[in-house]
Amino acid sequence: MFCVRSKAAAPQSLPSLRQSPTLGDSYHFSPSGHVFIRHSRDFYRADDVIQTFFFNSSVRGLLRQPSAGAASAFCFSRNPARFLRSSSLSCTRMVTPQSCTTDSSLSAHSYASHMSLIKIPINETVTPLDFLIPVIPLGQWPAPVKRNNSCLNVVKRVEFIIGFTGRGELSDASVSVALTDSPLHQLLLQTHSVQFQLTTPSRTPARATPAVGYRVGSQGGECSPDPRSAVLFTHNTITGCTFISPARNCTELRSRIHEILQGPAAPDMMAMNSGSQPDWTRVIKQECPISPQETCDSGCVLPLSLSVQVLWARQGFIDVPQSYILGAKFLFHCQKVK
């Protein structure tokens, strides 16, 4: 840091700078007094900085990705990694007899020790212990050591792999480090990479089983109202069962079949998204046309099937699109039955 003053206002001697606080053995620490961004949402958005936490010191910070400066090839550790911005940056560091064993940026330990990422952006007043994603080191690396005119086991490449979900939450993280031996009094080219990967839920192969619908209940073949199969988002399914009724009244028969197909009542509203306070959309229902003169002898117009159609789309930022339900229809397919 330096000051620029006009010659007339320049003092004879500048006061010495205050000693910077000791931040431990990791370049990941944020400076003292850093102001965190106060997010009002519970997910990361593209270009958000990644919050970190260190168990050994209970210090919060930001994940940094060292990079070359604007007018120099030397590494500056002030560049924050940003959500969804996978990148690989290179810069140089001087390896000297002193820095070989004292410069934390040359030691693999500083990139993989006691660090966790914070799952979602949280206010600095919130305790992060319930939101931590530990960074898993993919190996064990020896510390740098001087030998003859070389510095052994210095960091040449660092790569963070960060998994995230479709909701914009961090799910897992790992770090790998590549070491090299460098001559003393030489420049070392380092590469620092941060890669973001979408986490997809694992699918276990299911055994071939018939479609599950209403269970056959009594000996008369009546469809059992319990249990009902859950409708899963984006999963197209079809179920069915046998129904026999002794009813001799069209209204009673139609009411019974409606209850079997849709439950006690078809919903009027459907949640557009998940969460404790979702948005809601209207459900459209298409009932069967009814004639007031119908009888069991002449034939009853009855719903023989129910088709539930859900319209959904991906909305929001291109980097992290969110799935929303836009509308739903309950369509009863009817037929005149004697």
JOHUDA-V448150 format. One record per pair of residues at least 24 apart in sequence whose C-alpha atoms are under 6 Angstrom apart, sorted by sequence separation. I is the first residue (numbers start at 1). GAP is how many residues later the second one is. D is the distance in Angstrom with one decimal. If there is no record, write none. Layout:
# JOHUDA-V448150
i: (I:I)
gap: (GAP:GAP)
d: (D:D)
This chain:
# JOHUDA-V448150
i: (67:155:156:307:112:154:306:153:154:213:306:153:212:213:214:305:153:211:305:152:303:151:303:304:30:151:303:29:150:302:49:150:157:159:163:165:302:48:150:156:157:158:159:160:161:162:163:164:165:301:28:47:48:149:157:159:163:164:301:28:47:107:163:300:46:137:299:300:46:135:136:137:138:299:133:135:299:296:101:285:283:284:285:286:287:250:281:283:288:107:108:106:107:254:106:120:119:250:100:119:273:272:272:55:54:54:53:53:52:52:51:52:51:43:42:25:26:25:38:96:95:96:95:95:94:94:93:93:92:92:91:92:91:90:90:89:89:88:88:87:87:86:86:86:84:44:43:43)
gap: (24:24:24:24:25:25:25:26:26:26:26:27:27:27:27:27:28:28:28:29:29:30:30:30:31:31:31:32:32:32:33:33:33:33:33:33:33:34:34:34:34:34:34:34:34:34:34:34:34:34:35:35:35:35:35:35:35:35:35:36:36:36:36:36:37:37:37:37:38:38:38:38:38:38:39:39:39:42:43:44:45:45:45:45:45:46:46:46:46:47:47:48:48:48:49:49:50:50:51:51:51:52:53:59:60:61:62:63:64:65:66:66:67:77:78:79:84:85:85:88:89:89:90:91:92:93:94:95:96:97:98:98:99:100:101:102:103:104:105:106:107:108:109:110:112:124:125:126)
d: (5.6:4.6:6.0:5.1:5.6:5.3:5.7:5.2:5.5:4.5:4.6:5.3:5.9:5.2:5.8:5.9:5.6:5.7:5.3:4.3:5.7:5.8:5.5:5.6:4.6:5.3:4.2:5.4:5.6:5.3:4.6:4.2:5.6:6.0:5.8:5.8:5.5:5.3:5.1:4.8:4.7:4.9:4.5:4.8:4.9:4.9:4.8:5.1:5.4:5.4:5.7:4.7:5.2:5.7:5.9:5.7:5.7:5.5:4.2:5.6:5.0:6.0:5.6:5.2:5.2:5.7:5.8:5.2:5.6:4.8:4.4:5.0:5.2:5.0:6.0:4.9:4.1:5.8:5.8:5.7:5.0:4.6:4.7:5.0:5.7:6.0:5.9:5.6:5.9:5.9:6.0:5.0:6.0:5.7:5.1:5.6:5.7:5.6:5.9:4.7:5.4:5.3:4.4:5.6:5.5:4.7:5.9:5.3:5.7:4.4:6.0:5.5:5.4:5.1:5.8:5.5:4.5:5.8:5.6:5.1:5.5:4.9:5.5:5.6:5.9:4.6:5.6:5.2:5.3:4.4:5.7:5.8:5.5:5.5:4.3:5.6:5.3:5.6:4.1:5.7:5.7:5.4:4.5:5.8:5.7:5.0:4.8:5.4)
